[in-house]
Amino acid sequence: MVGRRMFDLNVSRLALSVANCAGHEHRLRPIAARAAAILGERLSGFQPSSDPAPRKLQVDAVIAPRLSLDLNKTSDEQVAKQIAGAWFEAVARHLEA
């Protein structure tokens, strides 16, 4: 596609740490899977705002900020979107650099 910078991204592992989720354990796997899918969708359409010459970048770890979510008041989709958003922002910072 003309004018669009393409890049390859390899994510070897996504980790999610959860605390204080008693009673919601059964929701965690579907939420994490949906968050990963949303992240993939967002990254597939991502275009860095600057267009430097193609380069190879290796980042050993990206840490997203901690989220505080109330699983009693939030749907699985809402939680997945918030998690994916945090992951995306953390990754995008490295891609924009």
mmCIF file of the C-alpha atoms, coordinates in Angstrom:
data_MODEL
# 
_entry.id   MODEL 
# 
loop_
_atom_site.group_PDB 
_atom_site.id 
_atom_site.type_symbol 
_atom_site.label_atom_id 
_atom_site.label_alt_id 
_atom_site.label_comp_id 
_atom_site.label_asym_id 
_atom_site.label_entity_id 
_atom_site.label_seq_id 
_atom_site.pdbx_PDB_ins_code 
_atom_site.Cartn_x 
_atom_site.Cartn_y 
_atom_site.Cartn_z 
_atom_site.occupancy 
_atom_site.B_iso_or_equiv 
_atom_site.pdbx_formal_charge 
_atom_site.auth_seq_id 
_atom_site.auth_comp_id 
_atom_site.auth_asym_id 
_atom_site.auth_atom_id 
_atom_site.pdbx_PDB_model_num 
ATOM 1  C CA . MET A 1 1  ? 0.000   0.000   0.000  1.00 0.00 ? 1  MET A CA 1 
ATOM 2  C CA . VAL A 1 2  ? 1.529   3.314   -1.056 1.00 0.00 ? 2  VAL A CA 1 
ATOM 3  C CA . GLY A 1 3  ? 2.158   5.809   1.726  1.00 0.00 ? 3  GLY A CA 1 
ATOM 4  C CA . ARG A 1 4  ? 1.667   3.324   4.515  1.00 0.00 ? 4  ARG A CA 1 
ATOM 5  C CA . ARG A 1 5  ? 4.616   2.107   6.539  1.00 0.00 ? 5  ARG A CA 1 
ATOM 6  C CA . MET A 1 6  ? 4.377   -1.602  7.194  1.00 0.00 ? 6  MET A CA 1 
ATOM 7  C CA . PHE A 1 7  ? 6.178   -3.422  9.965  1.00 0.00 ? 7  PHE A CA 1 
ATOM 8  C CA . ASP A 1 8  ? 6.442   -6.886  11.421 1.00 0.00 ? 8  ASP A CA 1 
ATOM 9  C CA . LEU A 1 9  ? 5.791   -7.353  15.091 1.00 0.00 ? 9  LEU A CA 1 
ATOM 10 C CA . ASN A 1 10 ? 6.487   -10.515 17.021 1.00 0.00 ? 10 ASN A CA 1 
ATOM 11 C CA . VAL A 1 11 ? 5.022   -10.797 20.504 1.00 0.00 ? 11 VAL A CA 1 
ATOM 12 C CA . SER A 1 12 ? 6.440   -13.825 22.248 1.00 0.00 ? 12 SER A CA 1 
ATOM 13 C CA . ARG A 1 13 ? 4.411   -13.566 25.446 1.00 0.00 ? 13 ARG A CA 1 
ATOM 14 C CA . LEU A 1 14 ? 1.623   -11.543 26.989 1.00 0.00 ? 14 LEU A CA 1 
ATOM 15 C CA . ALA A 1 15 ? 1.331   -11.713 30.755 1.00 0.00 ? 15 ALA A CA 1 
ATOM 16 C CA . LEU A 1 16 ? -1.535  -10.601 32.900 1.00 0.00 ? 16 LEU A CA 1 
ATOM 17 C CA . SER A 1 17 ? -1.317  -10.426 36.690 1.00 0.00 ? 17 SER A CA 1 
ATOM 18 C CA . VAL A 1 18 ? -4.602  -10.373 38.555 1.00 0.00 ? 18 VAL A CA 1 
ATOM 19 C CA . ALA A 1 19 ? -5.326  -9.764  42.225 1.00 0.00 ? 19 ALA A CA 1 
ATOM 20 C CA . ASN A 1 20 ? -8.506  -9.667  44.278 1.00 0.00 ? 20 ASN A CA 1 
ATOM 21 C CA . CYS A 1 21 ? -10.765 -11.342 41.759 1.00 0.00 ? 21 CYS A CA 1 
ATOM 22 C CA . ALA A 1 22 ? -12.449 -13.905 44.002 1.00 0.00 ? 22 ALA A CA 1 
ATOM 23 C CA . GLY A 1 23 ? -15.626 -15.146 42.378 1.00 0.00 ? 23 GLY A CA 1 
ATOM 24 C CA . HIS A 1 24 ? -14.542 -14.013 38.916 1.00 0.00 ? 24 HIS A CA 1 
ATOM 25 C CA . GLU A 1 25 ? -11.813 -16.546 38.194 1.00 0.00 ? 25 GLU A CA 1 
ATOM 26 C CA . HIS A 1 26 ? -13.919 -18.195 35.475 1.00 0.00 ? 26 HIS A CA 1 
ATOM 27 C CA . ARG A 1 27 ? -13.980 -14.896 33.543 1.00 0.00 ? 27 ARG A CA 1 
ATOM 28 C CA . LEU A 1 28 ? -10.220 -14.371 33.366 1.00 0.00 ? 28 LEU A CA 1 
ATOM 29 C CA . ARG A 1 29 ? -9.279  -16.682 30.498 1.00 0.00 ? 29 ARG A CA 1 
ATOM 30 C CA . PRO A 1 30 ? -11.988 -15.351 28.109 1.00 0.00 ? 30 PRO A CA 1 
ATOM 31 C CA . ILE A 1 31 ? -11.158 -11.766 29.081 1.00 0.00 ? 31 ILE A CA 1 
ATOM 32 C CA . ALA A 1 32 ? -7.431  -12.293 28.452 1.00 0.00 ? 32 ALA A CA 1 
ATOM 33 C CA . ALA A 1 33 ? -8.108  -14.002 25.107 1.00 0.00 ? 33 ALA A CA 1 
ATOM 34 C CA . ARG A 1 34 ? -10.408 -11.179 24.016 1.00 0.00 ? 34 ARG A CA 1 
ATOM 35 C CA . ALA A 1 35 ? -7.866  -8.544  25.152 1.00 0.00 ? 35 ALA A CA 1 
ATOM 36 C CA . ALA A 1 36 ? -5.169  -10.236 23.053 1.00 0.00 ? 36 ALA A CA 1 
ATOM 37 C CA . ALA A 1 37 ? -7.489  -10.299 20.038 1.00 0.00 ? 37 ALA A CA 1 
ATOM 38 C CA . ILE A 1 38 ? -8.334  -6.611  20.461 1.00 0.00 ? 38 ILE A CA 1 
ATOM 39 C CA . LEU A 1 39 ? -4.629  -5.793  20.784 1.00 0.00 ? 39 LEU A CA 1 
ATOM 40 C CA . GLY A 1 40 ? -3.938  -7.647  17.539 1.00 0.00 ? 40 GLY A CA 1 
ATOM 41 C CA . GLU A 1 41 ? -6.696  -5.737  15.767 1.00 0.00 ? 41 GLU A CA 1 
ATOM 42 C CA . ARG A 1 42 ? -5.407  -2.396  16.984 1.00 0.00 ? 42 ARG A CA 1 
ATOM 43 C CA . LEU A 1 43 ? -1.807  -3.187  16.084 1.00 0.00 ? 43 LEU A CA 1 
ATOM 44 C CA . SER A 1 44 ? -2.755  -4.381  12.598 1.00 0.00 ? 44 SER A CA 1 
ATOM 45 C CA . GLY A 1 45 ? -4.123  -0.925  11.828 1.00 0.00 ? 45 GLY A CA 1 
ATOM 46 C CA . PHE A 1 46 ? -1.420  1.009   13.648 1.00 0.00 ? 46 PHE A CA 1 
ATOM 47 C CA . GLN A 1 47 ? 0.598   3.595   11.751 1.00 0.00 ? 47 GLN A CA 1 
ATOM 48 C CA . PRO A 1 48 ? 3.347   5.457   13.600 1.00 0.00 ? 48 PRO A CA 1 
ATOM 49 C CA . SER A 1 49 ? 2.865   9.222   13.426 1.00 0.00 ? 49 SER A CA 1 
ATOM 50 C CA . SER A 1 50 ? 6.420   9.710   12.195 1.00 0.00 ? 50 SER A CA 1 
ATOM 51 C CA . ASP A 1 51 ? 7.825   7.839   9.239  1.00 0.00 ? 51 ASP A CA 1 
ATOM 52 C CA . PRO A 1 52 ? 11.517  7.290   9.890  1.00 0.00 ? 52 PRO A CA 1 
ATOM 53 C CA . ALA A 1 53 ? 13.567  4.971   7.725  1.00 0.00 ? 53 ALA A CA 1 
ATOM 54 C CA . PRO A 1 54 ? 12.756  1.310   8.354  1.00 0.00 ? 54 PRO A CA 1 
ATOM 55 C CA . ARG A 1 55 ? 14.752  -0.066  11.220 1.00 0.00 ? 55 ARG A CA 1 
ATOM 56 C CA . LYS A 1 56 ? 14.950  -3.172  13.315 1.00 0.00 ? 56 LYS A CA 1 
ATOM 57 C CA . LEU A 1 57 ? 13.847  -2.757  16.895 1.00 0.00 ? 57 LEU A CA 1 
ATOM 58 C CA . GLN A 1 58 ? 14.015  -5.332  19.637 1.00 0.00 ? 58 GLN A CA 1 
ATOM 59 C CA . VAL A 1 59 ? 12.336  -4.677  22.948 1.00 0.00 ? 59 VAL A CA 1 
ATOM 60 C CA . ASP A 1 60 ? 12.818  -7.323  25.586 1.00 0.00 ? 60 ASP A CA 1 
ATOM 61 C CA . ALA A 1 61 ? 9.945   -6.272  27.826 1.00 0.00 ? 61 ALA A CA 1 
ATOM 62 C CA . VAL A 1 62 ? 7.064   -3.853  27.760 1.00 0.00 ? 62 VAL A CA 1 
ATOM 63 C CA . ILE A 1 63 ? 5.189   -3.174  30.957 1.00 0.00 ? 63 ILE A CA 1 
ATOM 64 C CA . ALA A 1 64 ? 1.744   -1.624  30.845 1.00 0.00 ? 64 ALA A CA 1 
ATOM 65 C CA . PRO A 1 65 ? 0.484   0.457   33.739 1.00 0.00 ? 65 PRO A CA 1 
ATOM 66 C CA . ARG A 1 66 ? -1.559  -1.202  36.445 1.00 0.00 ? 66 ARG A CA 1 
ATOM 67 C CA . LEU A 1 67 ? -5.308  -1.070  35.965 1.00 0.00 ? 67 LEU A CA 1 
ATOM 68 C CA . SER A 1 68 ? -7.835  -1.024  38.750 1.00 0.00 ? 68 SER A CA 1 
ATOM 69 C CA . LEU A 1 69 ? -11.061 -2.597  37.510 1.00 0.00 ? 69 LEU A CA 1 
ATOM 70 C CA . ASP A 1 70 ? -14.244 -3.512  39.355 1.00 0.00 ? 70 ASP A CA 1 
ATOM 71 C CA . LEU A 1 71 ? -15.240 -6.871  37.923 1.00 0.00 ? 71 LEU A CA 1 
ATOM 72 C CA . ASN A 1 72 ? -18.562 -6.675  39.749 1.00 0.00 ? 72 ASN A CA 1 
ATOM 73 C CA . LYS A 1 73 ? -19.564 -3.634  37.695 1.00 0.00 ? 73 LYS A CA 1 
ATOM 74 C CA . THR A 1 74 ? -17.730 -4.176  34.389 1.00 0.00 ? 74 THR A CA 1 
ATOM 75 C CA . SER A 1 75 ? -18.534 -6.519  31.503 1.00 0.00 ? 75 SER A CA 1 
ATOM 76 C CA . ASP A 1 76 ? -15.956 -8.899  30.092 1.00 0.00 ? 76 ASP A CA 1 
ATOM 77 C CA . GLU A 1 77 ? -15.807 -6.847  26.879 1.00 0.00 ? 77 GLU A CA 1 
ATOM 78 C CA . GLN A 1 78 ? -15.209 -3.601  28.773 1.00 0.00 ? 78 GLN A CA 1 
ATOM 79 C CA . VAL A 1 79 ? -12.453 -5.185  30.846 1.00 0.00 ? 79 VAL A CA 1 
ATOM 80 C CA . ALA A 1 80 ? -10.839 -6.705  27.735 1.00 0.00 ? 80 ALA A CA 1 
ATOM 81 C CA . LYS A 1 81 ? -10.897 -3.327  25.971 1.00 0.00 ? 81 LYS A CA 1 
ATOM 82 C CA . GLN A 1 82 ? -9.258  -1.605  28.927 1.00 0.00 ? 82 GLN A CA 1 
ATOM 83 C CA . ILE A 1 83 ? -6.544  -4.255  29.167 1.00 0.00 ? 83 ILE A CA 1 
ATOM 84 C CA . ALA A 1 84 ? -5.923  -4.168  25.405 1.00 0.00 ? 84 ALA A CA 1 
ATOM 85 C CA . GLY A 1 85 ? -5.763  -0.370  25.538 1.00 0.00 ? 85 GLY A CA 1 
ATOM 86 C CA . ALA A 1 86 ? -3.118  -0.445  28.249 1.00 0.00 ? 86 ALA A CA 1 
ATOM 87 C CA . TRP A 1 87 ? -1.084  -3.051  26.355 1.00 0.00 ? 87 TRP A CA 1 
ATOM 88 C CA . PHE A 1 88 ? -1.424  -1.087  23.100 1.00 0.00 ? 88 PHE A CA 1 
ATOM 89 C CA . GLU A 1 89 ? -0.275  2.195   24.634 1.00 0.00 ? 89 GLU A CA 1 
ATOM 90 C CA . ALA A 1 90 ? 2.741   0.464   26.183 1.00 0.00 ? 90 ALA A CA 1 
ATOM 91 C CA . VAL A 1 91 ? 3.742   -1.125  22.852 1.00 0.00 ? 91 VAL A CA 1 
ATOM 92 C CA . ALA A 1 92 ? 2.970   1.976   20.752 1.00 0.00 ? 92 ALA A CA 1 
ATOM 93 C CA . ARG A 1 93 ? 5.410   4.067   22.817 1.00 0.00 ? 93 ARG A CA 1 
ATOM 94 C CA . HIS A 1 94 ? 8.223   1.836   21.560 1.00 0.00 ? 94 HIS A CA 1 
ATOM 95 C CA . LEU A 1 95 ? 7.000   1.866   17.952 1.00 0.00 ? 95 LEU A CA 1 
ATOM 96 C CA . GLU A 1 96 ? 6.766   5.667   17.908 1.00 0.00 ? 96 GLU A CA 1 
ATOM 97 C CA . ALA A 1 97 ? 10.273  6.125   19.293 1.00 0.00 ? 97 ALA A CA 1 
# 
